[in-house]
């Protein structure tokens, strides 16, 4: 593997970075100069981003933090709403269906995959790493009983075991409280636009001391939410699961139904945390979390008409079958800390097992690709794709963190992960075998059954890394940090592939391939406290994402070009310059950045039979500005503002590995990377007032993003523009003693908030091929939702 070493960008770019940060610093300094710098209403937010307890404003990086109390006060419902409240974080909102399959967060534009992905677990890892406490895992757990959420922008491989390209998101759960009983129970009811039913949820936590040196905290949450999407073209199925259309779907005997509010969500989560502090120098914490989701269908709307010319209405989906999903996850971690006097030794051992399945309608895809002609005009086509995913890993991380020296501080760590990923797809054309036998009984043996595609991919990864940082306190106001990461990864891929429908065409293929990679990454950081209130910081850091193998067959019916077999790691060099500080009631953070991205990985399909393959290609870059401002107007009024400008694009033509130039590229130099808007703005204003025995808290917040692209490439099948949108939310809460009542509204203006599409050209209607449904879809945000929450603390 070859990794880009530090090479400064052009002088004009450095000038832009310096000018942007300096001008912003001067502007904030002027605005805050008249503030009383000795008295502040700001609450100190302590984070552990640097692996030490440190105030948010003292961390010499671009970091945001949202406390659990803020999440509860704003009645934040899900991860999409949470991430929209954080400057510079884009999110593809797919709703609850398969929400734990694919990481939807995008930081600094580092994404090349289509926004329409989400039905299956892709092979390449996400550009943003996620942690639950010290466990690197993406699971999209419910946001319940959290201490805080930290968002670190840019590569973080010298502080965290799991490497990343764009950044890291940490979900930190609340620890048990020693020596006291406490907890809460809450219940919510809600009504969402487009639904005929009400939604309900219940949450609770109970903290129980176990003597003076131990405590147990148990958290539970359950939700039953109605759907909003009506599936209006669904085939009636007989007892064998075959569409009721004995003479074809146009025959009067054909039977259809409309299923209202199909995308129901039933979810529950439980978490138990045991904290032991047997001595003043030892702490042991065991956390076990379990979550289970059952989702009835997609929160995605079809645009246009069905094959009969009927126009779809709001929240209507044209698929000819229901598309449920489910998943289960168990995660257990053991975290131990030992105060050695000169440093703190931390060990984190974890195991998780994450599995799920979904059913998708593929008929529209078959019709647009011309595949239905292979079925001899089968009169009632319904192509079903049954997909599963599994992710299981054992993770061990050890860190030694100095307790704070006058001249030097250090972090030294080791990381090991053994992970197995599995993805399967079984595709069926229900009833085809019965129809074939009646249509051509003399050739009944030519068709083996209803299954027309079988795929199974098993990947094993073994990763080892050594990482660390050394900080030199050059003076009382200047810190210099150097960091490094050495990694050694091995992977093995075993893939099974078959098209079993026709006996003469079936050629089961098993292919395997292995790969390995190792390298060293570096980081440089400097921070200068140029007065008592403000800090200037700069960072140059490298990031990487592991490579792997596609294990495509090289012989037989499904043979592929060997250049598809492996994909190498992709890497970035991140340059960042920022200023942050706190003056009186104002806390701010502004940074400019430039990211040079080499060998970006694209999840795609190969030219012939390959599936879920990944390729490297081209180069990309991203540059922009991120800013946040938090302050108080007086004792009652508090505000926050965030803005991000991101210009993310390919800087080189993108070719398939078996079709280099002068063949036509997959994507062109200058193409905007998908999913990240050029402009993002988020804001919030809240008001707190005491009313006799009551406290009244009200908040209004909003989010805006400019136009984005659905995919990257020259094909309009995927690369289409997505309009910008704005979402407004509001909540008001009355609290007396330990009881609170909250009224809240999400998406007040009921904006569609489309963040991805499956286009008509990809999955639309095709009456000429016997497909009269329509599987084109828009990924819409949660429509206007009104709710009430009652909470009792004890």
N, C-alpha and C positions, 0 to 999 in steps of 0.2 A: 504494500500500500504506500502511496505517496501523499504526504500531507503538505499543504501550503505552509511555508514558514513566513515569519513576519516580513512583509514588504509594504512600506507605507504607501497609501493611495496617493493620487496626484495632489500637487500643491494646492490646486483650486479646491479640492474636497476638504483638505485640512483647514483651509481658510474659511470655508463654509461652516465647519464644525466650530472653530474658534469664535467666529463672528456671531453665530447663533447663540452659543452658550454665554458669551460675554455680554451681548446685547440684552439677553433675557435677564442675566444677573443684575445688570445696571437698572433695568426696568423694575424688577422686584425690589431692589434696594431702595429706589426712589419712592415706590409706592408704600414701602414699610418704614421709611425713615422717620416718620412722625409718630410711629407707634411707640407705646411704652414697652421697652425691651426687658423690663424687670418683672413685669406681671403678665402672665399668660393664662388664658382659659384652656389652652390645649392640654389634652390628656396624653401622657407619655405612652406610646405604643412600643412595647418591648418585643423584639423579634430575635430569632436564632439563625438568621440567614448565614451569618459568618461562623456558625457553630458555637457562638457565645451569646449570652444574653446581652443585647445591645439595643439602645434606643433607635427607632426607625431613622431619625435624622442623622445619626452618627454612622450609619452603614455607608461606606464609600462606593456604592453601586446604585444602579437604578432599580429600586425595589418598591413594591406597593404592599400594603397589608390591610386586610379587612378583619376586624374583630368579630368574634361570635356574637357579642352583644349587638353590634351594628347589623349583622345579618338578621337577627331576631327582630330588632327595632324596625327595620325596613320591610319585614315580612317577605324576605326573599324566598322564592319558591323552589328554584332549581339552579343548576350550574350555569345555564345560558344567561339567566338574569344576573347572577353573581358576576360572571366574567364581563358582562356588558358594563358593569359599574366600575371597572378597573381600566384606567387609561392605557390605550395601545394594545389591548387584547381583543382580537376578533374571534367570533364563534360562529360555527355552522350549526344552526338549531334544527335538529332532526326530531325533536320531541322525545317521547319516552321509548319508542320502538328502537331496539338495538342501540340504546344510548350508551351502553357499556362496551360496545364492540369496537368503536373507533373514536379516538381522541379528537374532539371538535375544536380545541383551542389552537389559535394561531397567533404567534408573536413575531413582530417585525417582518411579516410577509413571507416567512420561510415555509411555503407550501407549494407543491406542484400538482397534487391530486385533485381531481374533480370534486366539487362540492356535492355531487350526486352520489358519491360513494357512501357506504354505510350499511349495506345489506350483508356484508361479509367482512371478516377480519382480514385486513391486508397483510402482506408479508413484511413490508418495511415498517420499522417502528416510527412512532410519531416524532416530529421535530421538536415538540415540547414534552419534557418529561414531567411526570406527576408523582408525588409522594403522598402517602398517608402516614403521618408521623415520620418514621425513618424507613418505611418500606416503599421501594419504587414499584408502583402499581397504578394502572389505570382501570378504575372500576365504576366511576360515577356513582359513588355512595350518596345517600341522602344527606343533606346538609343539616345535621342535627347535633346539638350539644358540642359545637366546635369552640375551641379557644380562639383560633384565628385562621385565616388563609393568607399565605405569603406568595407573592408573584415576583420572581427574579427574572429579569430580562437579560438575554445574552447567554452564551455557553457557561456552564457551571461545573465542568468536569474536574476542577481542582479542589472543590469543596464537597462534592457529592459523588457517591459511588456510581450512580447511573449517569452516563454522559448525556448531553443534549446539544441541539443546534441553536434553537431559538430562545430557550428559557426553561424555567422550572416552576411548577405550581405545587405548593405544599399545603395539604389539609392537616391541621394539627388539632387533635381531639382534646377535650378537657380531661385533665387528670382528676382522680379522686381527691377529696379534701380529707386530710387526717384530722381525727378528733371531733368531727361534727356530723350530725345528720342533716341533710338538706336534699332538695330536689324540686321538681315541678311536674305538673301535668297540664296539658293543653289540648284543646279540641278546636277544629276549624270546619266551617262549612263554606261552600263556594258554588257560584253559578257562572258558567262560561258561555260566551256568545256562541250560538249554533247548537247547543246541547239541549236535550229535552229533560235532563235529570240534574240532580245536585251532586256535588262531590263532598266527601268527608275525609278527615284525617284526624289522628290522635297521636300525641307524642308524650313522652314522659321520661324522667330521669330520677334515680334514687341513689343517694350517696350514703353509705353505711360504714362507720368506722369499725375496725376490727382490732380493738385495743388501741394503744397509743402510737403504734408504729406501722399500722397497715390500714387500708381502707379499700372498699369495693364500690365501684360506680357502675350502675346498670342503666342502659339507655334503650328505649324501644320506640318504634315509630311504625305506623300502619296507615296506608292511604287507599281509598277507593274512589277513583275519579271517573266520571262519565266521559265518553268520547264526544267528539264534535263532528267527525267525518262520516258522511253517509255513503256507503258503497251501493250504488244504484243500478249496477249492471251484473249482479252476482247470479251465476248459474245456480239453479236448484240441482242438488245432487241426489242420486239414488242411494240405496243402502251400501253400494260398492264404491261410492265416491265418484261416480261417473255422471257428467252433466245429463240432465233429463232433456234429451233432444234426440229421440230415436231416429228421426228422419232429417236431422240437421237443425242448426240453430235458427233457420228462417221458417221452419215448418210450424204451423199453428200449435203443434203439440209441444214445442219447446217451452220450457218453463224458466222464468227468471224471478228474482226477488230483490227488494231493496232493504238493506240492513242499516238502520239508523244508528248513529253514534257508535260506530263499530270500534273506534280506537280507544276502548276502555283501558284503564290502567289500575292494576291491583299490585301494590308493592308493600313489603314490610322489611324492616331492618331491626336488628338487635345487636347491641354491643356491650361487652362486659370488660371492665378495666380493673385490674388488681394492682395496687401500689403497695410496695413494701419498702420501708426505710429502717432497716434493723439498726443502723448506726448513723452517726452524723456524716459519715464519709461514703455511704453506700445507698444506692437507690435501685430498686428492681421493679419493672413494670411489665405486666402481661396484658395484652389486649387481644380479644377475639371479636370479630365482626362477621355477621351473616346477613346477607340481603337476598331477597327473591323478588323478581319482577314477572308479572304476567300482563302482556299488552295485546289488545285485540286486533289492532290494525295500525295503519299509518295516519299520522296527522299531516296529511298531504293532499292537496286539492288538484283535480284535473281541470285543465283549461281547454275550452273549445267545444267540440261536438263528438258524439258517439257515431258509430257507423250508420245509424238510421237518420242522422241529421238533427238529433236532439241536443240542445245546448246545456252544458253542465252549469249548475248553480253554485252558489257559495258553499264551501265545505263539502263538495261532492267529489267522490273518487270513482273513476270509470273502470277499475280493475274488475275482471269477471269472477274473481274469487276473493275470499278474505285472506288477510296477510298477517297472522299473529306472530308474536315472538315471545320468548321467555328466557330467563337466565337465572343462575344461582352462583353465589360467590361465598366462599369461606376464607377468611384471612386471619392468621394468628401471628403475633409477634412477641418477642421477649427482648426487652431493652434494659440494659444494666449500666449504671454509671458508678464509677469509683473515683473519689477525690484522693489523688496521690500527693496532695500538697503543692507540688510544682506544676501539676497538670491534671486534667480530668480524662480518664479512660472510659470510653463508651463502647459497648458491644450491642449490636442489633442483629437478632436472628429472626427470620420470618419465613413463613410458608403461606402460599395462597393457592387456591384452586378455583378457577373462574370458567364456567361453562355456559353455553347458551345455544338456542336454535331459533330459526325463523322460517316462515314459508312466504315465498314471493311469487307473484304472477309474472311469468316470463313470456306470455303469449304475445304481448306487444313487441318485445325484443325479437322473438322469432319471426313475427310478421314483417317488421321493418328490415330484417336481415335476409328475408327470402327463404328462411328455413322451412316454413310450412309447406313449401312445394315438395320437400322430401317425404311428406306424409300422404302423398297421393290424394290431396284434397279431402283429407279427413274432415267430415262435415261439422264437427263440434270441437274445435281445438281449444284446449285449456292446458297450457304448459305451466307446470308447477315446479319451482325450484325449492327444495328442502335443504337448508344450510345449517351447519353446526360449527361452533368454534369452541376451542378449549385452550386455556392458558394456565399452566401450572409451573410454579417456580419455588426454589429454595434460595434465600438470599442471606448472606452474611456480610456485615460491614463492621469494621473496627476503626475507632478514631482516638487519637491522643491530641488533646487541645490544651495548650499552655494556659495557665491561669492569669496571664497578663504581666509581662515584664516591662521594665523601664526602657530597655533598648530593643528587645526582640520579642515577638510572639510567633507561634507556629501552630499549624494543623497538619497532622500526619495521619493518613488513613489507608486502609486496605479494603477491597471490595471483591466479593465472589458471588456469582449468580449462575445457577444451573436451571435452565428453563426449557420447557417443551411446549410448543405451539402446534395445534392441530386445526385444520380447516377442511370441511367436507362439503360437497354438493352432490345431491342426487336429484336429477330432473326427470319428470314424468309427463306423459301425455295420457291422462286417464281415459280408459276405454278403447285405446287404439288397437290393442291386441284382439279384443272381441270383435271390433268392426272389421279388422283385417281378415280374420278367419271367415267371417260371413261374406266379405267382399271377394276374397280369392281363396276359397277353401283348398284348392289344389296346391297352394304355396303357403299353407299355414305355418310350416316349420321355418319359413324365412324370417318371421318376426318372433322374437324371444319373449316379449312382454311389453309393458307400458313404459319401462325406464329407457330413456334415450341418452342419458349422460351420467357418468359416475366419476367422481373425483375425490381424492383424499391426499392431503399434504400434511406430513409430519416433519417438524423442524426441531432439532435439538441444538441449543446454544449453551456454551460454557464460557463464561467471561471472568477474567481476573484483571484487577486494576490496582495500582498503587498511586496515590495522589496526595498532594499537600501544598501548603502555602507557608512562606516565611515573610513576616512583616518586620521591617526595620523602622523604628521610631527615630527618624533622623534628627528631629527636633520636636519641641513641644507642639508644633502645628503642622508638621510634615511627616507623612507615613509613606513608605515605599514597600510594595509587596511583589514578590515573584512566586508563581505557582507552576506546578508541573503535574502531568498525569502520564503514567505508562500503562498501556493496556495490552492484553493478549487474549484474543477471542478465537474460539473454534466453533464451527457450525457444521451440521449435517442435515441434509434434506432428503427425504424419501417420499416419492410421489407416485400415486396410482392414478391411471387415467384410462377410461374406456368409453366407447359409444356402443352400448350393448343392444340397441333396439333391433337392428338387422343382423341376423346370424352371420351372414357373409362379410359384414363390414366390421364386426367386433374384433378388436385386437388389443386385449388388455395389456397395458404397458406399466411396468414398474421401473422406475429410474431412481438412482440415488447419486448424491454428489456431496462432497465435503469441501470446506474452505477454512482458511485461517488468516489472521491479520494481527499485526502488532505495530505499535508506534508510540511516540511521545508527543504530547501536546503541552503548550506553554501558555502562561498568562502573566501580564505585567499590569500593575495598578499603582497609581499615585493619588494621594489625597492631601489637600492643603487647606487647613483652617485659616483662611486669610484674615479673619477677625473672630470675635467671640460668638458670632451667630451664623456664619455662612461657611460653606466648604466647596471647593472646586475639586473635581475628581476626574480622572481619566483612566481608561482601561483598554488594553489590547489583549484579546483572548482568542484561543482556538477552540473549536468544537467539532465533534464528529458524531456520526451515526453509523452503527455497525452495518456491515455488508452481510451477504448471505448467498444462497444458491437457489435456483429455480428448478433444478433437476428435471429439465425437459428431456423427453426421449430423443435419442439421436438415430435410432433405427426403427424400422417397422412403419405401420400405417401412419402413425402420428409423429414421425420424425421431424425434428426442428434443427435449425442451424445451431451449431455448438456455441456460437457467440451469445446465445440466450441463457447459457447454463448458470453463470454467476453474475452477481452485481456487487460492485466494490463499495466500501464506505463512501459517504459523501462528507465533506468537511467545510468549515467556514472559518474565516478570520474576521473577528468582530472588533471594530474600532469605536470607542465611545468617549464622549467628553460631556461632563455635566456639572451643574451647580445645584446645591440644595441647602436648606437651612430653616431656621425658625426665628421669627422676629415678632415678639409680642404675641398676638393672636393668630399670626399667619405662619403656616408651614408650607413649604414649596419644594419642588424637585423638577428640574428641567434638564434634559439631555439631548444631544444630537448623536447620531450613530451612522455608521457605514458597515455593511456586512458583505463580504466577498465569498460567494458560495461556489464550490467546485464539485463537479460530478453529481448534481442533484438526482436523487432517486425518484423515479416515477412508477407508480403501480399501474400496470397496463396489461393488455393481452398481446400475445405474439401473433405472427401473421397467419399461422395455420391452426394448431390445436392447443397451444399453450394456454394456461389459465392461472390467474392470480400471479403473474410473473412481474418482476421488477427489472427496470433497466436504468442505466446511468446515461446521462447525456448532457452536453452543453455546459454552460455556466450561467450563473445568475448573480444578481446583486440587489441589495436593498439599502436604502438610506432614508433618513427622516429625522423627525423630532418628536419627543414625548414630553409632556408637561402636566403637572398636577399642582393644584392650589387648594389649601384647606384652611378655613379661618372662621372667626366669629365677628359678627357685626356688633353684638352686645351680649349681655348675659343670656338672652333668649334665642337669638337668631344665629344659626350656624350654616355654613355653606361649603361646598366642595366643587371644584371644576377640574376637568381633565380634557386634554386634547392630544391627538396623535396625528402626525403626517407621515405617511409611509409610501415610498415609491419603490415598488418591488417588481422586477422584470428580468426576463432572460437577457443575457448579454452575448449569446451565441446560439446559432441554429441548433435545434434538438433533433437528432436522427435516431432511428431504430438501429440496434446493433448490427443487424444483417442487411441494412439498407443505408450505408454511408453515402456521403456526397459522391457523385452529383445526383443521387436520388432525391426525391422530394422530402423535405424535413417534416417531422411530426409537429414541430412548433418553430416559430421564427424568432430571431433576435429582435428584442424590443417588446415581446409579448408580455402583457401584464400578468403577474402570477395570480392564481385564483384565490378567492375567499377573503382577501385583505383589502379593505377600502382605502382609498388614498387619504381620506379625512375621516376621523372619528372624534366625536365630542360627547362627553358625559357630564352631568351636572346633578346637584342635589341641594335642596334648601330645606332646613328643618327648624321648627319652632318649639320651644319647651316653656311651659308656664305652670306655676302652682295655682290651683283653684281651691282654696280652703284645704280640705283633706285630700284633694285629688291632684294628680300631676297630669297635665295635658301635653302630649307630644304629637306633632303633625309633621309630615314630610312629603315633599313632592320631588321626584327625580325623573331624569330622562336620558335618552341615548339617541344619538344620530350617527349614521354612517352614510358615506357617499356611495356611488355606484361601484359594483364589483364585477368580476368575471366568474362564470360558473366553472370554467376549466381552462387549461392551457393547451394550445394547439391550433392547427389550421382548420380543423373540421368544425363546421357549425353545428354538428350533432351534439357537441359538448360545450364548445366555447361560445357562449352567448352572454350578453350583458344582463346584469341584475340591477334593478333600480335601487337607489338609496332609500332609506326610510328612517322614521323616528318613532320611538316608543316612550310613552309617558306613564309613570306610575305614581300612586299616592297612597298614603296610609295615615290614619289618625288613631291614637291610643290614649285611653284614660286609665290611670293606675291609682289604686288606693290600697295602701298597706301592701299586701302580697298578691293582690288580685288585679289583673289588667284585662281590658276589652279593647280589641283592635278592629277597626273597619278598614279594609284596603281594596284598592282597585288596580289591576294590571292592564297595561296597554289601553289606556283611556280612550284614545282616538281610534282604536281597533284597526291599526295598520297591519297589513298582511306580513310585513317584515320578512320578505322572501330571501333566503340565504343559499338556496340551491334549487336546481331543477333537473328533472328527467324530461328531455325535450320530446316534441312530437316526432321528430326525425329518428329518435332513438327507440321510443316505445309507444308510438301513437297508434291510432286506429288504422285498419287496413281491410275494408269490406271485400276487396277483390280476392283476398286470401282467406276469407271466412272469419276474420276477426272484427267484430262489431263493437267491442268494448274500446277503451282508450286508457292506456297506462302511462300517459304523460302526467307529470306531477310537479307541483311547486312545494318546496319545503317551507311551510309558513310558521311564523312565530305563534305563541299562545295568543288566541284572540282575547278580546276584552273579558276580563274575569273579575267578578265582585265577590268578596268574601269577608267573613268575620272570624276572629280567633279569640278564644277565652283562655286565659292562662292563670294558674294558681301556683305560686311559689310556696315552699315550706322549708 
